[in-house]
Amino acid sequence: MEFILEGLVKAFQLLFQGDQETFSAIWATVKVSSISMTVSLLIGVPLGYLLGYLSFPGKRAIRTVVDTLLALPTVFIGLVVYAFLSNRGPLGELGLLFTLQGIAIGQSILALPIVIALTATSVESLERALQLTLASLGASPLQKFLTSIREARLGLCIAAITAAGRVLTEVGISMMVGGNIKWHTRTITTAIALETKKGQFATGIALGLVLLAMAFTVTISLSTLRRRN
């Protein structure tokens, strides 16, 4: 029990003293998560809207595939992205392996099905009268899209928060694609795994507290959005 208490004390010291190694992992996590969430939302929201709004042959099959991808293992995504970005892969010339940009690609793939599926569900739950009204008013496709997204904003926020929670806590992609390189691609989750193996519980606990704070912030944000709506 003593080593846990000592670890907590040292963890707070590392955080309040601004330990460079600890904050390097924190900033790497913030940067790569921000990139991956931006990409997944820009691509996923329009695709989710189309999937939820339109009726077309094969829609049920596509929806089944998207729902299945919600449980896609992170290590599998990491393996596929690694294969594409490695020197022998088709994208090896881009030099994205063992970079934060490479991790962001993998995390975007991880978050994309979540955003698409939850956006489609939110759009499908809108009242049919809304679509009929927009059609009768002669709304353009862009106006229909923007109005539907506005009405489904709570569901979209839930989709974003859910995807962000998955991205923040993943390990497999960051480890395989990023390589867990100190001062470069080491994120909070990979640093926790490494430092714990090395017996550096203080650093692991410090990063764990930061990750817990991020997850707590996500939960509070979701609760606040639900109350406001």
N, C-alpha and C positions, 0 to 999 in steps of 0.2 A: 504493500500500500504506500510505503514511503516514496518509492521511485515514481509513483504516479503523481503524488503531491509535489515532489521536486520538479517533475517534468512540467507541471502546470505553472509553477513559479518561474522556471526558466523560459517557458513559452511566452508568458506575459512580458518578461524582460526582453526577449527577442523582438516582440512586436512593438513595444514602446520605445525601444532603443533604435528601431529602424534597421534591423539586421539586413544587410544587402542581399545575402543569399536567399533569405526567406521572402523578401519583397520582390526579388527577381522572379521567383515562381508565381507569386501573386499577380504581378503585372503581365506575365506571359499568359496566364489563365484568362485574365480580363481581356487582353488583346485578341487572343484566338477565339474566345467565346463571342466577342462582339462581332468579329468578322463572320463567323459561321452563322450566327443568328440573323445578321443582316441579309446574307445571301439566301438563307432558307426562307425567310419571310418574303423577300422580293420575288422569289420563284414559287414558293409554296402557296401563298395567298391567292394569286390569280389562278393557279392550277386547281386549288381546292374550290374556288368559286365556280369554275367551269364544271368540275365534277359534281358539285351539288346543285347547280342551276340547270344544266342542260340534260336532256334525255337523248341517248344515242345507243346504237347497238354495241353491246360489249361493256356497257357501263358497270353492270353488276360484277363482271369479271375483274375489271380494273379496280373497282372498289375493294374487292376481296384481296387483290394483290397489295394494294396500299395498306389495308388493315393488317395483312400478314407481315409487312415490312416494319410495323410498329415494334415488333419483338426481335428485330434483326440484331444478332450479337455484335457487340462493338469490335471484338477480336476478328470477326469475319470481315467487317468493313475495313479494319486496319490492314488485314491481309490483302484484300483486293486493291486498296489504294497504294499499298507498298509495292505490289506487283506492277501497277501502272506507272508509278513514279521512279522505280528503280532504274539503274543504268541499262538493264536489258528490256525495260518496259517501253511501251509506245510513247510515254510522256517523260521519259528519262532525261531528255535534252533540256527540259525546263529547269532542272536543278531544284525541284521542290521537295525532294526527300530530305528528311531531317531538318525541316524548317517549320516555322509557325504557320506559314501559308499552307504547307502540306497537311498539317494537323487540321487546319480550318476546312480544307476540302473534305476530309473524312468526317468531321463533325457536322458539316452541312448536309452530307448524305444521311447521317444519323437523325438529324432534326427534321429533314424535309418530309418524310412520311407522316410525322406527327402533325406538322403544320397543315399538310394537305388534308389529312383525314378529319381533323377537328374543324378546319374551315369548312369543308364540305358538309359536315354534320350541322354546323351553325347555319349555313345557307339553306339547307334542306328544312330546317326548323322554322324558317321565316313563314309568315302567313302568306297563303297563296294570293290573298287580296292585294298585297303589296305589288306583286309582279303584274297582276292584271291592271292595277292602277297605273303603274309605270308604262305599260304597253299602250293603254288607252290615251295617255298624255303624249305619246309619241317620243318617249325617252330614247336617247341613243344608247348603244351598247355600253359606252363608257359611263353614261349617267346611271344606267341600271346597275353596273358594277359598283360604282362609288356609293350609291344609295343602299344597296344590299350590304356592302361591307360596313357602312355606318350603322345600319340596323343590327348587324350581327357582331358589333364591336366587342361585346362581352365574351362571346365565344372565341373571337380572335385573340383577345388578351389571354384567355385561358390556354389557347393553343401555344402562344408565344411563351408563356410562363412554364408550361409543361415541357416544351422543347428545351428551354433554357436550363431547367432542372436536370434534364437528361444529359445535356452537353457538359454542364459544370462537373458532373460526378463521374463521367466516363474515364476509363483508364486504358483500355485496350488500344484505341486509336492513337492516343497521345504517346503510348509506350512504343508501339510498332512503327508508326510513321515519323514521330518526332525523335525517337532514339533516346529520350531522357537526357539530353546534353545539358550539363550545368551552365548557367548563365545564358542559355540560348533557347532550348526547347523544353526545359524542365517545367512542368506545370504543377499545380498544387497536388493533384491526385498521384502523379508519378513520383513527386518528391516525398510524399507521405509514405508510399510503398518502399522507396529506397532508404529513407532515413530510419524507418522502423526496422528494416533488415540490418542496418548498421548499428542499431542500438541507440540512435540519436532520438530518444523519445521527445525531448524538448522541442526540437524542430518539427517533428511529426505532429505533436499536439498543437503547436502554434499554427501550423497550416490547417490542421483539422478544425481549429476554432474559427479561422477565417472562412473555411468552406461551410461550416455550420452557420456562420453569420450570413453568408450569401444565400444559403438555402432558406434561412429564416426570413430574410428580406423578400425572397420570392413568394413565400407563403403569405406573409403580411400583405404584399401587394395584391395577391389574388383575393384575399379576404376583403380588402378595402374596395376593390373593384366590384365585388359582388354586392357589398352594402350600398355602394353608390348607385348601382343599377337596380 
